[in-house]
Amino acid sequence: MTLGENLARIRTARGMTQEGLAQAAGVSVDAISRLERGTHHMARRSTLAALSTALGVDPGRLLGIEPPERESNGAVQLRRAVHALDLPERPEPVEVLPLAELHTAASGAWRDYLAGEHAALLAGLPALMTDTRRAVHALHDDHRAEAAGLLATSYRLAAGLAGRIGLTDLAAHAAHRALDAARHTSRPELDEAAALRYLAWVLVRQGDLAAAEQLAVRAAERLDGGLMAAPDPDRVGVFGSLLFNAAAAAARGGNGARADDLLTVARAAAVRSGEDRTSEAGVFGPRVAAMQAVDQAVRLGEPDRALRLAGQVPEASGLVPAFWEAGHRIHLAAACTDLTQWTDVLDHLEAAARMAPEWARVQPLGRTVAGQLIEHRGRRSDRLSHVAAYYETAV
């Protein structure tokens, strides 16, 4: 069902009129009417949040988002927004939002991405791309460059989200769109490198490992020249993330020595940075780089080494997002699986689910490890049943 159909259905089930919902949500009656009639197919993140709060439902329910997300109406809207070459041909909304409001919307989308809130991101990201693209067309000079930076950010978030839910073709296209938008921002070199980081990540997921490593290394080398002279945190974050992607490509290609060399450079930069930092430019720092080394040892089939390295991971010296911590736990579960430490496997899988509930449940490695755990544990327990249900693995 469409957004408008779901809105009308849920509103009616709550016994609310359009006027009553409008008053409760602080949204105009006209906006609700247009959504329900289907003349307005998307809503901004703030509008969806207000309507869902007033109706007492998750924003994803209004969009008809049900697992797997790749088949949802929200995913269809995301694909349309990424592929749109110009302003969409629809009558509303026609206004250009103030840049401050666009910054707020972009920050909210980034928070949703960090938290693994896929439903909320699918709900709000298409409208953000529409609004920022409209601002790029309408504004001039520095204001246009600022809007282009927000558009580049929205495309990068679209690439990351699409990759997470298995739409790698869409993720690659969004990364290319981010690369195009980067040329018109106020910091084209950094925004281009950030877009290439997402593109390299997509190439790793697609199995084009040589191209991913080459792309990431070249982009990092271009950034490296200015790191010592001007150690900007965003620049360091993109640099480190590019090296993470290059190392992942090398590891998956079976070149463990090359992967270790790349991570050594990244870890040195992380130590120099002095703190863990999370921004749209990248997630990077001492703890993040140390966790990456653990994860890489798992990919290389070295579980004993992975657990030794895990004991050396420092405490966070800043913000490390929940999905990073959850991914680390899933890799530890994989290492423990190889060592038949089944109690630890269960502990790590449960921890990952608590840390990033929406993100962890769609991770292929988590599902694989959960399946191996269930296969090797002869006695069924409530904990095992809960893990099986969460990772959608049969008991």
Secondary structure per residue as TSV (DSSP state, phi and psi in degrees):
chain	resnum	aa	ss	phi	psi
A	1	M	-	360.0	150.4
A	2	T	-	-78.3	170.2
A	3	L	H	-55.7	-48.0
A	4	G	H	-63.0	-41.3
A	5	E	H	-64.8	-42.3
A	6	N	H	-65.6	-40.1
A	7	L	H	-61.3	-47.6
A	8	A	H	-64.1	-41.6
A	9	R	H	-64.1	-47.8
A	10	I	H	-70.8	-39.5
A	11	R	H	-59.8	-45.3
A	12	T	H	-64.3	-41.2
A	13	A	H	-63.1	-28.2
A	14	R	T	-84.1	-3.3
A	15	G	T	70.8	30.6
A	16	M	-	-107.8	141.8
A	17	T	-	-83.6	167.6
A	18	Q	H	-61.0	-38.2
A	19	E	H	-66.4	-40.3
A	20	G	H	-65.7	-41.6
A	21	L	H	-66.0	-41.8
A	22	A	H	-58.9	-43.0
A	23	Q	H	-67.1	-42.2
A	24	A	H	-68.5	-33.8
A	25	A	H	-95.0	-13.2
A	26	G	T	71.3	31.3
A	27	V	-	-119.0	148.6
A	28	S	-	-69.1	149.3
A	29	V	H	-61.2	-37.9
A	30	D	H	-60.9	-40.9
A	31	A	H	-63.9	-42.3
A	32	I	H	-65.5	-41.8
A	33	S	H	-61.8	-43.9
A	34	R	H	-64.0	-40.1
A	35	L	H	-63.4	-46.5
A	36	E	H	-70.0	-30.1
A	37	R	H	-80.0	-13.6
A	38	G	T	86.1	8.2
A	39	T	S	-82.2	-13.7
A	40	H	-	-127.7	109.9
A	41	H	-	-94.9	-16.0
A	42	M	-	-127.3	157.6
A	43	A	-	-134.2	148.1
A	44	R	-	-67.6	160.3
A	45	R	H	-56.3	-43.4
A	46	S	H	-64.9	-37.1
A	47	T	H	-67.9	-44.5
A	48	L	H	-61.4	-40.8
A	49	A	H	-63.1	-42.8
A	50	A	H	-65.7	-43.7
A	51	L	H	-65.5	-43.9
A	52	S	H	-66.5	-37.7
A	53	T	H	-63.6	-44.6
A	54	A	H	-64.6	-32.3
A	55	L	H	-90.8	-11.2
A	56	G	T	72.4	35.5
A	57	V	S	-131.1	164.3
A	58	D	-	-73.1	144.4
A	59	P	H	-54.8	-31.9
A	60	G	H	-62.1	-31.1
A	61	R	H	-67.0	-35.2
A	62	L	H	-64.4	-33.6
A	63	L	H	-88.2	-3.6
A	64	G	T	72.4	29.5
A	65	I	-	-82.7	116.3
A	66	E	-	-130.7	147.2
A	67	P	S	-59.8	143.7
A	68	P	S	-76.5	144.1
A	69	E	G	-61.7	-25.3
A	70	R	G	-63.4	-19.5
A	71	E	G	-100.6	6.5
A	72	S	S	-85.2	163.5
A	73	N	H	-61.1	-35.3
A	74	G	H	-60.9	-39.2
A	75	A	H	-67.1	-35.5
A	76	V	H	-63.3	-43.7
A	77	Q	H	-64.2	-38.4
A	78	L	H	-62.8	-44.1
A	79	R	H	-61.9	-42.8
A	80	R	H	-63.2	-41.4
A	81	A	H	-66.7	-39.6
A	82	V	H	-68.4	-40.6
A	83	H	H	-80.2	-13.5
A	84	A	-	-61.4	129.3
A	85	L	-	-91.3	-17.7
A	86	D	S	-150.7	-166.4
A	87	L	S	-61.1	135.0
A	88	P	-	-66.0	146.6
A	89	E	S	-86.7	80.4
A	90	R	-	-148.4	149.6
A	91	P	S	-75.3	-25.4
A	92	E	S	-132.7	147.6
A	93	P	-	-81.4	146.7
A	94	V	-	-104.1	-12.2
A	95	E	S	-78.1	154.7
A	96	V	-	-95.4	121.1
A	97	L	-	-72.1	149.5
A	98	P	-	-61.5	149.2
A	99	L	H	-60.0	-35.4
A	100	A	H	-61.0	-39.2
A	101	E	H	-69.5	-36.9
A	102	L	H	-66.5	-38.7
A	103	H	H	-60.7	-42.1
A	104	T	H	-62.9	-43.3
A	105	A	H	-64.9	-41.0
A	106	A	H	-65.6	-39.5
A	107	S	H	-64.0	-39.7
A	108	G	H	-64.2	-39.7
A	109	A	H	-64.6	-39.9
A	110	W	H	-64.9	-40.2
A	111	R	H	-62.6	-40.4
A	112	D	H	-62.6	-39.1
A	113	Y	H	-64.4	-46.0
A	114	L	H	-61.6	-39.8
A	115	A	H	-78.8	-5.2
A	116	G	T	71.0	24.4
A	117	E	-	-84.5	78.5
A	118	H	H	-64.9	-38.5
A	119	A	H	-63.2	-45.9
A	120	A	H	-64.3	-38.4
A	121	L	H	-69.0	-42.3
A	122	L	H	-62.4	-31.2
A	123	A	H	-70.9	-40.3
A	124	G	H	-102.1	-22.0
A	125	L	H	-67.3	-40.5
A	126	P	H	-57.7	-42.8
A	127	A	H	-66.6	-36.1
A	128	L	H	-62.1	-42.6
A	129	M	H	-64.1	-40.7
A	130	T	H	-62.1	-46.5
A	131	D	H	-67.9	-41.6
A	132	T	H	-70.9	-35.4
A	133	R	H	-65.6	-39.0
A	134	R	H	-63.7	-39.1
A	135	A	H	-66.1	-38.6
A	136	V	H	-60.6	-39.5
A	137	H	H	-71.2	-31.5
A	138	A	H	-91.9	-26.8
A	139	L	-	-94.6	174.5
A	140	H	-	-138.0	157.0
A	141	D	H	55.0	-129.5
A	142	D	H	-63.0	-36.2
A	143	H	H	-66.4	-36.0
A	144	R	H	-68.2	-39.5
A	145	A	H	-63.1	-38.5
A	146	E	H	-64.3	-43.6
A	147	A	H	-64.6	-37.9
A	148	A	H	-62.8	-35.9
A	149	G	H	-63.0	-39.7
A	150	L	H	-68.8	-35.9
A	151	L	H	-65.4	-42.9
A	152	A	H	-60.3	-41.2
A	153	T	H	-61.5	-43.8
A	154	S	H	-65.4	-36.4
A	155	Y	H	-67.9	-38.4
A	156	R	H	-64.9	-40.7
A	157	L	H	-63.5	-38.4
A	158	A	H	-63.1	-40.3
A	159	A	H	-62.3	-45.1
A	160	G	H	-64.3	-44.5
A	161	L	H	-64.9	-46.5
A	162	A	H	-60.6	-40.3
A	163	G	H	-63.7	-39.4
A	164	R	H	-62.7	-36.4
A	165	I	T	-98.7	14.5
A	166	G	T	89.0	8.3
A	167	L	-	-95.6	69.5
A	168	T	H	-68.1	-30.0
A	169	D	H	-64.6	-42.6
A	170	L	H	-68.0	-38.1
A	171	A	H	-60.5	-42.6
A	172	A	H	-64.5	-41.5
A	173	H	H	-65.3	-41.9
A	174	A	H	-64.1	-38.5
A	175	A	H	-63.5	-40.0
A	176	H	H	-65.6	-38.0
A	177	R	H	-65.5	-37.2
A	178	A	H	-63.2	-37.8
A	179	L	H	-64.6	-41.0
A	180	D	H	-63.9	-44.5
A	181	A	H	-66.4	-30.3
A	182	A	H	-59.8	-29.0
A	183	R	T	-67.3	-15.9
A	184	H	T	-111.3	9.5
A	185	T	S	-89.5	176.0
A	186	S	S	-79.3	-10.1
A	187	R	S	-137.4	66.6
A	188	P	H	-59.7	-37.6
A	189	E	H	-63.3	-45.8
A	190	L	H	-70.3	-42.8
A	191	D	H	-65.9	-34.0
A	192	E	H	-65.6	-44.1
A	193	A	H	-63.6	-38.5
A	194	A	H	-64.4	-40.1
A	195	A	H	-64.8	-40.4
A	196	L	H	-65.5	-30.6
A	197	R	H	-60.5	-45.6
A	198	Y	H	-66.7	-38.7
A	199	L	H	-65.0	-41.6
A	200	A	H	-62.2	-40.9
A	201	W	H	-60.7	-41.4
A	202	V	H	-65.0	-42.2
A	203	L	H	-61.6	-37.1
A	204	V	H	-61.4	-44.6
A	205	R	H	-65.4	-30.3
A	206	Q	H	-83.2	-7.1
A	207	G	T	86.6	7.7
A	208	D	-	-88.8	71.6
A	209	L	H	-71.0	-41.5
A	210	A	H	-63.4	-43.6
A	211	A	H	-65.9	-38.8
A	212	A	H	-63.1	-46.5
A	213	E	H	-63.8	-45.5
A	214	Q	H	-62.4	-44.8
A	215	L	H	-62.3	-46.6
A	216	A	H	-66.8	-42.0
A	217	V	H	-65.4	-43.7
A	218	R	H	-64.0	-40.9
A	219	A	H	-65.9	-39.8
A	220	A	H	-65.8	-39.0
A	221	E	H	-62.9	-36.7
A	222	R	H	-66.8	-33.9
A	223	L	H	-77.9	-31.5
A	224	D	H	-60.4	-31.1
A	225	G	T	-59.3	-30.8
A	226	G	T	-104.6	3.8
A	227	L	T	-67.8	-41.8
A	228	M	T	-72.2	-37.2
A	229	A	T	-73.4	-37.1
A	230	A	S	-139.9	82.4
A	231	P	-	-74.0	65.9
A	232	D	-	-67.7	132.6
A	233	P	H	-58.0	-40.3
A	234	D	H	-64.3	-40.9
A	235	R	H	-63.4	-43.8
A	236	V	H	-62.8	-40.4
A	237	G	H	-63.1	-43.5
A	238	V	H	-66.7	-42.6
A	239	F	H	-56.8	-50.8
A	240	G	H	-63.4	-41.4
A	241	S	H	-64.7	-36.7
A	242	L	H	-62.3	-42.4
A	243	L	H	-67.5	-34.3
A	244	F	H	-58.8	-45.6
A	245	N	H	-65.7	-40.9
A	246	A	H	-63.4	-42.4
A	247	A	H	-65.4	-39.9
A	248	A	H	-61.8	-40.6
A	249	A	H	-63.9	-43.9
A	250	A	H	-64.4	-42.0
A	251	A	H	-63.4	-45.3
A	252	R	H	-68.7	-23.3
A	253	G	T	-83.5	0.5
A	254	G	T	88.6	6.0
A	255	N	-	-99.7	79.3
A	256	G	H	-64.4	-38.7
A	257	A	H	-63.5	-43.5
A	258	R	H	-63.6	-42.1
A	259	A	H	-61.8	-42.1
A	260	D	H	-64.9	-39.8
A	261	D	H	-61.2	-44.4
A	262	L	H	-64.3	-40.9
A	263	L	H	-69.7	-30.7
A	264	T	H	-61.6	-42.9
A	265	V	H	-63.5	-43.7
A	266	A	H	-63.2	-42.0
A	267	R	H	-67.0	-35.4
A	268	A	H	-63.4	-42.1
A	269	A	H	-65.9	-35.8
A	270	A	H	-65.5	-41.3
A	271	V	H	-64.0	-41.9
A	272	R	H	-63.6	-32.3
A	273	S	H	-67.0	-30.4
A	274	G	-	85.4	-15.3
A	275	E	S	-155.4	155.8
A	276	D	-	-79.5	133.0
A	277	R	E	-137.8	135.8
A	278	T	E	-120.2	118.6
A	279	S	E	-147.5	171.7
A	280	E	T	-63.2	-21.8
A	281	A	T	-69.6	-28.7
A	282	G	E	165.9	159.9
A	283	V	E	-108.8	114.5
A	284	F	E	-156.5	151.2
A	285	G	S	153.1	-179.5
A	286	P	H	-59.1	-47.1
A	287	R	H	-67.2	-42.9
A	288	V	H	-60.7	-45.0
A	289	A	H	-66.4	-37.8
A	290	A	H	-66.4	-39.8
A	291	M	H	-64.2	-37.0
A	292	Q	H	-62.4	-36.4
A	293	A	H	-64.7	-38.9
A	294	V	H	-63.4	-48.8
A	295	D	H	-60.5	-38.7
A	296	Q	H	-66.5	-39.4
A	297	A	H	-60.5	-36.4
A	298	V	H	-64.1	-45.5
A	299	R	H	-61.2	-31.8
A	300	L	T	-83.2	1.0
A	301	G	T	75.5	34.1
A	302	E	-	-121.4	72.0
A	303	P	H	-64.8	-38.2
A	304	D	H	-62.4	-44.1
A	305	R	H	-64.9	-39.0
A	306	A	H	-59.7	-43.8
A	307	L	H	-70.6	-33.3
A	308	R	H	-63.9	-44.8
A	309	L	H	-65.0	-33.8
A	310	A	H	-61.4	-33.2
A	311	G	T	-70.7	-12.6
A	312	Q	T	-104.1	2.0
A	313	V	-	-70.1	123.2
A	314	P	-	-74.4	162.7
A	315	E	-	-65.9	155.5
A	316	A	-	-65.5	136.0
A	317	S	S	-106.5	16.0
A	318	G	S	-177.7	-160.5
A	319	L	-	-80.9	124.8
A	320	V	-	-118.0	121.5
A	321	P	-	-64.7	153.7
A	322	A	H	-60.5	-35.7
A	323	F	H	-70.4	-28.0
A	324	W	H	-66.9	-46.5
A	325	E	H	-62.9	-39.8
A	326	A	H	-66.4	-41.9
A	327	G	H	-61.8	-38.3
A	328	H	H	-61.6	-42.6
A	329	R	H	-65.0	-37.4
A	330	I	H	-65.5	-39.7
A	331	H	H	-66.4	-37.7
A	332	L	H	-63.4	-38.5
A	333	A	H	-61.0	-39.4
A	334	A	H	-64.7	-41.7
A	335	A	H	-62.4	-43.3
A	336	C	H	-66.8	-30.3
A	337	T	H	-62.9	-45.1
A	338	D	H	-61.6	-27.9
A	339	L	T	-98.8	8.3
A	340	T	T	53.3	37.5
A	341	Q	-	-95.5	75.6
A	342	W	H	-68.6	-33.8
A	343	T	H	-63.6	-40.7
A	344	D	H	-68.0	-35.6
A	345	V	H	-58.0	-48.5
A	346	L	H	-62.6	-42.3
A	347	D	H	-60.3	-45.0
A	348	H	H	-68.5	-40.0
A	349	L	H	-64.7	-40.2
A	350	E	H	-65.8	-40.0
A	351	A	H	-63.5	-42.7
A	352	A	H	-60.9	-41.2
A	353	A	H	-65.0	-36.6
A	354	R	H	-70.4	-37.7
A	355	M	H	-71.3	-43.2
A	356	A	-	-142.6	79.1
A	357	P	H	-57.2	-46.6
A	358	E	H	-73.6	-36.1
A	359	W	H	-72.5	-49.9
A	360	A	H	-64.0	-35.2
A	361	R	T	-68.9	-16.3
A	362	V	T	-104.2	9.1
A	363	Q	-	-81.6	122.0
A	364	P	H	-56.8	-39.4
A	365	L	H	-63.9	-39.5
A	366	G	H	-61.1	-43.3
A	367	R	H	-65.3	-40.8
A	368	T	H	-62.9	-47.2
A	369	V	H	-64.6	-41.4
A	370	A	H	-60.3	-40.3
A	371	G	H	-63.3	-40.5
A	372	Q	H	-67.2	-39.1
A	373	L	H	-60.3	-47.2
A	374	I	H	-66.1	-36.3
A	375	E	H	-65.4	-34.6
A	376	H	H	-97.5	-10.7
A	377	R	-	-94.3	111.6
A	378	G	-	-71.0	-32.1
A	379	R	S	-99.9	127.6
A	380	R	-	-80.0	137.7
A	381	S	-	-133.6	168.0
A	382	D	H	-62.0	-41.9
A	383	R	H	-61.1	-43.9
A	384	L	H	-65.5	-39.5
A	385	S	H	-63.6	-41.6
A	386	H	H	-64.1	-42.8
A	387	V	H	-64.0	-41.4
A	388	A	H	-61.7	-43.5
A	389	A	H	-67.1	-40.7
A	390	Y	H	-64.1	-47.7
A	391	Y	T	-88.2	8.4
A	392	E	T	56.0	50.3
A	393	T	-	-120.4	134.7
A	394	A	-	-70.6	139.6
A	395	V	-	-89.3	360.0
